[in-house]
Amino acid sequence: MVMEEVFTKLRSLQDILSQKIVLEHDIQEIPKVLTTQEELLARLKKTFIEKDLECDKTKASAAEFRELLAAAEKSREGAEKNMDSVTTQREYEALDKEIRDAAEKEAQYRKDLQREERLLADLSEQLEQSKGLIDQQEKELEERRVGVEVEIAEKSKRASELEAEELDLKKDIDPEIFFKFERIIRNKMGRGIVAIKGGVCTGCHMILPAQFANEVRLGEEIVFCPYCSRILFYEESEEGEEDYFDAEDSGSLSDLDDIEEEEFDDEDEEEEKINIDYED
């Protein structure tokens, strides 16, 4: 199979793999929406339970104050009846104090009972609202769960179709090349094969040595960009554009080290000259 056919298949595989990667990500992320709603529903139910317990305590407290109020009323009414049989001043003062004490307790218990009844009414209203909100959330969650299952099923079906297309296309691709290619696509946002144009990798926009660019132009084997690791294919420059390197430039990747060594030597010479001048 000629290299042009390989590049054509790689470009098709790039589209397929990119779509499949997006689908795989969606299939993983979609259920997280349910998790958020489930957590919200759990919090609502917890709040409802807490309010319900508080409501029960308030009911018990109201019942207790109701009994105390009834006892205070009975005590006051009994003391008032006994006033008719009073014969001495001491008895009168004792009954009068009993009536006043009972009346004070009665007023306080009535006040406490009214407070508990207002609180109970507020809690009952809150419980009713919470119950309605919980019912609504449960309904929405169930509808969303069904929708998520349908959406995941559709995306899984499409992913399976893409995988079948992938298997068909990669039959003639070297497994090691395909492994690297797929990994590059996952790491490079869906771009695993790019053109070298004007001596520049259009994936990372780095200028490549002419010898390396010429290897890509010959198209005799698959070549990876030394900077971004993408697979390269040659593309002619458009009219009006010039290559960064001409045919006479014999540079290669190894020349990058030579350039660095020359710069390092120049720096040493300059430093030595400065030291000599300083000694003079």
C-alpha positions in Angstrom: 0.0 0.0 0.0 1.5 3.4 -1.1 2.0 6.1 1.6 -0.7 8.3 0.1 -3.3 5.6 0.8 -1.9 5.2 4.3 -2.3 8.9 4.9 -5.8 8.8 3.6 -6.7 6.0 5.9 -5.0 7.8 8.8 -7.0 11.0 8.2 -10.2 8.9 8.1 -9.2 7.1 11.3 -8.5 10.5 12.8 -12.1 11.6 12.3 -13.4 8.3 13.6 -11.2 8.2 16.7 -12.0 11.9 17.5 -15.7 11.2 17.3 -15.3 8.0 19.4 -13.3 9.8 22.1 -15.9 12.5 22.4 -18.7 9.8 22.7 -16.7 7.9 25.3 -16.3 11.1 27.3 -20.0 11.9 27.0 -21.0 8.3 28.1 -18.9 8.8 31.3 -20.1 12.3 32.0 -23.8 12.0 31.3 -24.6 9.9 34.5 -23.0 12.6 36.6 -26.0 14.8 36.0 -28.1 12.1 37.7 -25.6 12.0 40.6 -26.1 15.7 41.2 -29.9 15.3 41.2 -29.7 12.3 43.5 -27.6 14.2 46.0 -30.1 17.1 45.9 -32.9 14.7 46.5 -31.1 13.0 49.4 -30.5 16.5 51.0 -34.2 17.3 50.6 -35.2 14.0 52.2 -32.8 14.5 55.1 -34.2 18.0 55.7 -37.7 16.6 55.6 -36.9 13.9 58.2 -35.3 16.5 60.5 -38.3 18.8 60.2 -40.7 15.9 60.8 -38.8 15.0 64.0 -39.0 18.6 65.1 -42.7 18.6 64.3 -43.2 15.6 66.5 -41.3 17.2 69.4 -43.4 20.3 69.0 -46.6 18.3 69.0 -45.5 16.6 72.3 -44.6 20.0 73.8 -47.9 21.5 72.8 -49.8 18.5 74.3 -47.8 19.0 77.5 -48.7 22.7 77.8 -52.3 21.9 77.0 -52.4 19.5 80.0 -50.7 22.1 82.2 -53.1 24.8 81.1 -56.1 22.6 81.8 -54.7 21.8 85.3 -54.1 25.5 86.0 -57.6 26.4 84.8 -59.1 23.6 87.0 -57.1 24.8 90.0 -58.2 28.4 89.6 -61.8 27.5 89.1 -61.7 25.2 92.2 -60.2 28.0 94.3 -62.8 30.5 93.0 -65.6 28.1 94.1 -64.1 27.7 97.5 -64.3 31.5 98.0 -68.0 31.1 98.8 -67.1 29.0 101.9 -64.4 31.3 103.3 -65.0 32.3 106.9 -61.7 33.9 107.9 -59.3 36.5 106.5 -56.5 34.0 106.5 -58.5 31.6 104.4 -59.4 34.4 102.0 -55.8 35.5 101.6 -54.7 31.9 101.0 -57.4 31.3 98.4 -56.8 34.6 96.8 -53.1 33.8 96.4 -53.9 30.4 95.0 -56.3 31.9 92.5 -53.6 34.5 91.4 -50.9 31.9 91.2 -53.2 29.6 89.1 -54.1 32.5 86.9 -50.5 33.4 86.3 -49.6 29.9 85.4 -52.7 29.7 83.2 -51.6 32.8 81.3 -48.0 31.5 80.9 -49.1 28.1 79.8 -51.6 29.6 77.3 -48.8 31.8 75.9 -46.4 28.8 75.7 -49.2 26.7 74.0 -49.9 29.5 71.5 -46.1 29.7 70.7 -45.9 25.9 70.2 -49.0 25.9 68.0 -47.6 28.7 65.8 -44.3 26.8 65.5 -46.3 23.6 64.7 -48.3 25.4 62.0 -45.0 26.7 60.4 -43.4 23.3 60.5 -46.5 21.6 59.0 -46.4 24.1 56.2 -42.7 23.6 55.6 -43.2 19.8 55.6 -45.9 20.2 53.0 -43.7 22.3 50.8 -40.8 19.9 51.3 -43.0 16.9 50.4 -44.2 18.6 47.2 -40.6 19.5 46.3 -39.4 15.9 47.0 -42.2 14.5 44.8 -41.3 16.9 42.0 -37.6 16.0 42.2 -38.3 12.3 42.3 -40.5 12.7 39.2 -37.9 14.8 37.4 -35.1 12.3 38.4 -37.0 9.4 37.1 -37.7 11.2 33.8 -34.0 12.2 33.6 -32.9 8.7 34.4 -34.9 7.3 31.5 -33.5 10.1 29.2 -30.0 9.3 30.3 -30.4 5.6 29.6 -31.8 6.4 26.1 -29.0 8.9 25.4 -26.3 6.5 26.6 -27.7 3.7 24.5 -27.7 6.0 21.4 -24.1 7.1 22.0 -23.0 3.6 22.7 -24.6 2.4 19.5 -22.8 5.1 17.5 -19.5 4.3 19.3 -19.9 0.7 18.2 -20.5 1.7 14.6 -17.4 3.9 14.7 -15.4 1.0 16.2 -16.5 -1.2 13.4 -15.3 1.4 10.9 -12.1 1.8 12.8 -11.4 -2.0 12.7 -11.9 -2.0 8.9 -9.6 0.9 8.3 -6.7 -0.1 10.6 -6.3 -3.6 9.1 -3.5 -2.4 6.9 -1.9 -0.1 9.5 1.0 -1.2 11.5 -0.3 -1.9 15.1 2.5 0.0 16.7 1.9 3.0 14.4 -1.8 2.9 15.2 -1.2 2.6 18.9 1.0 5.8 18.8 -1.5 7.5 16.5 -4.4 6.9 18.8 -2.5 8.0 21.8 -1.5 11.2 20.0 -5.1 12.0 19.1 -6.2 11.5 22.7 -3.4 13.9 23.9 -3.6 16.4 21.1 -7.3 17.2 21.0 -8.2 15.1 18.1 -5.3 15.9 15.7 -2.9 13.1 15.1 -1.8 13.7 11.5 -1.0 17.2 10.1 0.7 18.7 7.1 4.2 20.1 7.0 3.9 23.3 5.0 6.6 25.8 4.2 9.0 23.9 6.4 6.7 24.3 9.3 4.6 21.7 11.2 1.0 22.9 11.1 0.3 21.1 14.3 2.8 22.8 16.6 4.0 25.6 14.2 7.6 24.7 14.8 10.1 25.2 12.0 11.7 21.9 11.0 15.2 21.4 9.5 15.2 21.1 5.7 16.6 17.5 5.7 13.8 16.4 8.0 11.2 18.2 5.8 12.6 16.5 2.7 12.2 13.1 4.4 8.5 13.9 4.9 8.2 15.2 1.3 9.6 11.9 -0.1 6.8 10.1 1.6 8.6 6.8 1.8 7.7 6.1 5.5 5.7 7.5 8.3 7.5 10.3 10.1 6.6 11.9 13.5 7.1 15.5 14.3 10.0 15.7 16.8 8.3 18.5 18.7 4.6 17.5 19.0 4.8 13.8 18.0 2.1 14.1 15.3 2.4 12.2 12.0 3.5 14.4 9.2 2.6 14.5 5.5 3.9 17.0 3.0 1.7 19.7 1.5 2.9 22.2 -1.2 3.1 25.8 -0.2 0.4 28.0 -1.7 1.4 30.6 -4.3 3.1 33.5 -2.7 4.4 31.5 0.2 8.0 30.6 0.6 9.6 27.8 2.5 11.7 28.7 5.5 14.4 26.4 4.1 15.7 26.0 0.6 17.2 22.9 -1.0 20.7 24.0 -0.3 20.1 24.1 3.5 21.4 20.7 4.7 20.3 21.2 8.3 18.9 18.3 10.3 17.7 17.7 13.8 21.3 16.9 14.8 22.3 20.4 13.7 20.2 21.8 16.6 22.9 20.4 18.9 25.7 21.9 16.8 24.2 25.3 16.9 23.9 25.1 20.7 27.6 24.1 20.9 28.7 27.0 18.7 26.7 29.4 20.8 28.3 28.0 23.9 31.8 28.3 22.5 31.1 31.9 21.5 30.0 32.7 25.0 33.2 31.1 26.4 35.4 33.2 24.1 33.5 36.4 25.0 33.8 35.6 28.7 37.6 34.9 28.4 38.1 38.2 26.6 36.3 40.0 29.3 38.4 38.4 32.0 41.7 39.3 30.1 40.6 42.9 29.8 39.7 43.0 33.5 43.2 41.7 34.4 44.9 44.3 32.2 
